[in-house]
Amino acid sequence: MRIVHMAGGLMMALAVTGCQRTSSMGGIDTQPTAPLQPAPVGSVSSSQLPDPSTSTTGGSQFPVAPTTDTAMATPGAGGMPGADGGASAAGMDVKKEAMVGNWRVSNGPTSCDMFLTLTNLGSGSRGGTRGCAGELTQMGSWEVAGKQVVIKDRDGNAIARLYRTADSRFDGSTTGGQPVSLSR
């Protein structure tokens, strides 16, 4: 036990002496150094990429381009694509409590995070996004209305409507027509 106390005291003494300023640092050269020479850069070339729909190997490495999605292209109530189109009739039931938590959002070519809570905020519940672009940056609240999830801005205006398409997936669009998907 006594050895432990002596070792602890020795460690404290070493720690304290390491924090003291010494005069031996006076020999440091404070003269500015010469800047480094830039590395040589090779030549840059450019050319047109081949068309992905044609392939020299026989089969295309890319999937077939999708045709028009009727749930997204059909304007519904309020002028929002898919607002009361085919997706709402075939949409799965939504329970507000099951929506709470973190969701990964695919919004066109970008992805970000969405957080949904049960804390009341106006006519909906508090929610927010991180790393999103476009309309979703204005998210302030959300609510379940029938079989759809309505994402609202801070003033309570709908900015996106989504329908449950799988156990942990919701698809829809923003008021500007941009496709949006939530998944976990």
TORKOL-4160 file (C-alpha; in steps of 0.2 Angstrom, whole numbers, padded with zeros to 4 digits, m for minus):
184
<pt num="1" X="0000" Y="0000" Z="0000"/>
<pt num="2" X="0014" Y="0011" Z="0004"/>
<pt num="3" X="0022" Y="0008" Z="m0013"/>
<pt num="4" X="0006" Y="0014" Z="m0021"/>
<pt num="5" X="0006" Y="0030" Z="m0012"/>
<pt num="6" X="0025" Y="0033" Z="m0016"/>
<pt num="7" X="0022" Y="0029" Z="m0034"/>
<pt num="8" X="0007" Y="0041" Z="m0035"/>
<pt num="9" X="0017" Y="0055" Z="m0026"/>
<pt num="10" X="0031" Y="0052" Z="m0039"/>
<pt num="11" X="0019" Y="0054" Z="m0054"/>
<pt num="12" X="0011" Y="0070" Z="m0046"/>
<pt num="13" X="0029" Y="0077" Z="m0045"/>
<pt num="14" X="0033" Y="0073" Z="m0063"/>
<pt num="15" X="0017" Y="0080" Z="m0069"/>
<pt num="16" X="0020" Y="0097" Z="m0060"/>
<pt num="17" X="0038" Y="0098" Z="m0066"/>
<pt num="18" X="0032" Y="0096" Z="m0084"/>
<pt num="19" X="0020" Y="0111" Z="m0082"/>
<pt num="20" X="0034" Y="0123" Z="m0076"/>
<pt num="21" X="0042" Y="0135" Z="m0089"/>
<pt num="22" X="0061" Y="0133" Z="m0090"/>
<pt num="23" X="0074" Y="0145" Z="m0097"/>
<pt num="24" X="0082" Y="0131" Z="m0108"/>
<pt num="25" X="0069" Y="0135" Z="m0121"/>
<pt num="26" X="0079" Y="0151" Z="m0125"/>
<pt num="27" X="0089" Y="0142" Z="m0138"/>
<pt num="28" X="0075" Y="0140" Z="m0151"/>
<pt num="29" X="0077" Y="0148" Z="m0168"/>
<pt num="30" X="0063" Y="0160" Z="m0171"/>
<pt num="31" X="0069" Y="0165" Z="m0189"/>
<pt num="32" X="0056" Y="0163" Z="m0202"/>
<pt num="33" X="0060" Y="0148" Z="m0214"/>
<pt num="34" X="0060" Y="0149" Z="m0233"/>
<pt num="35" X="0044" Y="0144" Z="m0242"/>
<pt num="36" X="0043" Y="0127" Z="m0250"/>
<pt num="37" X="0045" Y="0126" Z="m0269"/>
<pt num="38" X="0028" Y="0120" Z="m0277"/>
<pt num="39" X="0028" Y="0102" Z="m0284"/>
<pt num="40" X="0028" Y="0100" Z="m0303"/>
<pt num="41" X="0011" Y="0096" Z="m0310"/>
<pt num="42" X="0009" Y="0085" Z="m0325"/>
<pt num="43" X="m0003" Y="0088" Z="m0339"/>
<pt num="44" X="m0021" Y="0087" Z="m0338"/>
<pt num="45" X="m0032" Y="0080" Z="m0352"/>
<pt num="46" X="m0050" Y="0079" Z="m0355"/>
<pt num="47" X="m0062" Y="0069" Z="m0366"/>
<pt num="48" X="m0080" Y="0065" Z="m0368"/>
<pt num="49" X="m0087" Y="0051" Z="m0358"/>
<pt num="50" X="m0095" Y="0037" Z="m0367"/>
<pt num="51" X="m0114" Y="0036" Z="m0368"/>
<pt num="52" X="m0119" Y="0024" Z="m0353"/>
<pt num="53" X="m0134" Y="0017" Z="m0364"/>
<pt num="54" X="m0121" Y="0009" Z="m0376"/>
<pt num="55" X="m0109" Y="m0004" Z="m0371"/>
<pt num="56" X="m0094" Y="m0012" Z="m0378"/>
<pt num="57" X="m0095" Y="m0027" Z="m0367"/>
<pt num="58" X="m0112" Y="m0033" Z="m0374"/>
<pt num="59" X="m0123" Y="m0029" Z="m0358"/>
<pt num="60" X="m0126" Y="m0013" Z="m0350"/>
<pt num="61" X="m0119" Y="m0010" Z="m0333"/>
<pt num="62" X="m0132" Y="0002" Z="m0329"/>
<pt num="63" X="m0150" Y="m0002" Z="m0325"/>
<pt num="64" X="m0164" Y="0003" Z="m0336"/>
<pt num="65" X="m0170" Y="0021" Z="m0333"/>
<pt num="66" X="m0187" Y="0022" Z="m0324"/>
<pt num="67" X="m0203" Y="0027" Z="m0333"/>
<pt num="68" X="m0214" Y="0040" Z="m0325"/>
<pt num="69" X="m0219" Y="0036" Z="m0308"/>
<pt num="70" X="m0238" Y="0039" Z="m0307"/>
<pt num="71" X="m0238" Y="0042" Z="m0289"/>
<pt num="72" X="m0226" Y="0057" Z="m0291"/>
<pt num="73" X="m0232" Y="0063" Z="m0307"/>
<pt num="74" X="m0251" Y="0064" Z="m0304"/>
<pt num="75" X="m0255" Y="0081" Z="m0296"/>
<pt num="76" X="m0267" Y="0078" Z="m0282"/>
<pt num="77" X="m0276" Y="0089" Z="m0269"/>
<pt num="78" X="m0268" Y="0106" Z="m0266"/>
<pt num="79" X="m0257" Y="0104" Z="m0282"/>
<pt num="80" X="m0245" Y="0093" Z="m0274"/>
<pt num="81" X="m0239" Y="0078" Z="m0284"/>
<pt num="82" X="m0246" Y="0062" Z="m0276"/>
<pt num="83" X="m0256" Y="0072" Z="m0263"/>
<pt num="84" X="m0272" Y="0062" Z="m0265"/>
<pt num="85" X="m0266" Y="0051" Z="m0280"/>
<pt num="86" X="m0263" Y="0032" Z="m0281"/>
<pt num="87" X="m0251" Y="0032" Z="m0266"/>
<pt num="88" X="m0264" Y="0038" Z="m0254"/>
<pt num="89" X="m0277" Y="0025" Z="m0258"/>
<pt num="90" X="m0264" Y="0011" Z="m0257"/>
<pt num="91" X="m0254" Y="0019" Z="m0243"/>
<pt num="92" X="m0251" Y="0009" Z="m0227"/>
<pt num="93" X="m0258" Y="0014" Z="m0210"/>
<pt num="94" X="m0247" Y="0026" Z="m0201"/>
<pt num="95" X="m0245" Y="0027" Z="m0182"/>
<pt num="96" X="m0238" Y="0043" Z="m0175"/>
<pt num="97" X="m0228" Y="0035" Z="m0161"/>
<pt num="98" X="m0219" Y="0023" Z="m0174"/>
<pt num="99" X="m0213" Y="0039" Z="m0183"/>
<pt num="100" X="m0203" Y="0046" Z="m0168"/>
<pt num="101" X="m0184" Y="0046" Z="m0169"/>
<pt num="102" X="m0170" Y="0048" Z="m0182"/>
<pt num="103" X="m0174" Y="0045" Z="m0201"/>
<pt num="104" X="m0162" Y="0045" Z="m0216"/>
<pt num="105" X="m0169" Y="0056" Z="m0230"/>
<pt num="106" X="m0166" Y="0055" Z="m0248"/>
<pt num="107" X="m0171" Y="0071" Z="m0256"/>
<pt num="108" X="m0167" Y="0070" Z="m0275"/>
<pt num="109" X="m0148" Y="0068" Z="m0277"/>
<pt num="110" X="m0144" Y="0072" Z="m0259"/>
<pt num="111" X="m0147" Y="0064" Z="m0242"/>
<pt num="112" X="m0148" Y="0070" Z="m0224"/>
<pt num="113" X="m0156" Y="0066" Z="m0207"/>
<pt num="114" X="m0173" Y="0070" Z="m0200"/>
<pt num="115" X="m0178" Y="0070" Z="m0182"/>
<pt num="116" X="m0196" Y="0068" Z="m0176"/>
<pt num="117" X="m0202" Y="0070" Z="m0159"/>
<pt num="118" X="m0219" Y="0070" Z="m0150"/>
<pt num="119" X="m0217" Y="0087" Z="m0142"/>
<pt num="120" X="m0231" Y="0098" Z="m0147"/>
<pt num="121" X="m0228" Y="0113" Z="m0159"/>
<pt num="122" X="m0243" Y="0122" Z="m0166"/>
<pt num="123" X="m0254" Y="0109" Z="m0174"/>
<pt num="124" X="m0241" Y="0096" Z="m0176"/>
<pt num="125" X="m0226" Y="0089" Z="m0167"/>
<pt num="126" X="m0208" Y="0096" Z="m0167"/>
<pt num="127" X="m0196" Y="0090" Z="m0179"/>
<pt num="128" X="m0180" Y="0095" Z="m0188"/>
<pt num="129" X="m0167" Y="0091" Z="m0201"/>
<pt num="130" X="m0148" Y="0091" Z="m0202"/>
<pt num="131" X="m0138" Y="0092" Z="m0218"/>
<pt num="132" X="m0153" Y="0094" Z="m0229"/>
<pt num="133" X="m0155" Y="0106" Z="m0244"/>
<pt num="134" X="m0169" Y="0115" Z="m0252"/>
<pt num="135" X="m0187" Y="0115" Z="m0244"/>
<pt num="136" X="m0183" Y="0103" Z="m0230"/>
<pt num="137" X="m0171" Y="0115" Z="m0222"/>
<pt num="138" X="m0186" Y="0125" Z="m0216"/>
<pt num="139" X="m0194" Y="0110" Z="m0207"/>
<pt num="140" X="m0201" Y="0114" Z="m0190"/>
<pt num="141" X="m0215" Y="0102" Z="m0187"/>
<pt num="142" X="m0224" Y="0086" Z="m0193"/>
<pt num="143" X="m0241" Y="0077" Z="m0191"/>
<pt num="144" X="m0250" Y="0062" Z="m0197"/>
<pt num="145" X="m0266" Y="0066" Z="m0207"/>
<pt num="146" X="m0275" Y="0049" Z="m0212"/>
<pt num="147" X="m0262" Y="0039" Z="m0221"/>
<pt num="148" X="m0250" Y="0053" Z="m0225"/>
<pt num="149" X="m0236" Y="0061" Z="m0215"/>
<pt num="150" X="m0236" Y="0080" Z="m0218"/>
<pt num="151" X="m0219" Y="0089" Z="m0215"/>
<pt num="152" X="m0222" Y="0108" Z="m0211"/>
<pt num="153" X="m0211" Y="0123" Z="m0211"/>
<pt num="154" X="m0209" Y="0134" Z="m0195"/>
<pt num="155" X="m0225" Y="0144" Z="m0200"/>
<pt num="156" X="m0236" Y="0128" Z="m0201"/>
<pt num="157" X="m0237" Y="0127" Z="m0220"/>
<pt num="158" X="m0235" Y="0110" Z="m0228"/>
<pt num="159" X="m0218" Y="0108" Z="m0237"/>
<pt num="160" X="m0219" Y="0089" Z="m0240"/>
<pt num="161" X="m0231" Y="0074" Z="m0240"/>
<pt num="162" X="m0226" Y="0056" Z="m0238"/>
<pt num="163" X="m0235" Y="0039" Z="m0238"/>
<pt num="164" X="m0229" Y="0023" Z="m0230"/>
<pt num="165" X="m0223" Y="0011" Z="m0243"/>
<pt num="166" X="m0215" Y="m0002" Z="m0232"/>
<pt num="167" X="m0212" Y="m0006" Z="m0214"/>
<pt num="168" X="m0198" Y="0007" Z="m0212"/>
<pt num="169" X="m0200" Y="0018" Z="m0228"/>
<pt num="170" X="m0210" Y="0033" Z="m0233"/>
<pt num="171" X="m0211" Y="0040" Z="m0250"/>
<pt num="172" X="m0218" Y="0057" Z="m0257"/>
<pt num="173" X="m0213" Y="0074" Z="m0263"/>
<pt num="174" X="m0210" Y="0092" Z="m0258"/>
<pt num="175" X="m0222" Y="0106" Z="m0263"/>
<pt num="176" X="m0209" Y="0110" Z="m0276"/>
<pt num="177" X="m0211" Y="0092" Z="m0284"/>
<pt num="178" X="m0194" Y="0085" Z="m0278"/>
<pt num="179" X="m0196" Y="0067" Z="m0273"/>
<pt num="180" X="m0193" Y="0063" Z="m0254"/>
<pt num="181" X="m0190" Y="0046" Z="m0246"/>
<pt num="182" X="m0188" Y="0042" Z="m0227"/>
<pt num="183" X="m0180" Y="0026" Z="m0222"/>
<pt num="184" X="m0172" Y="0018" Z="m0206"/>
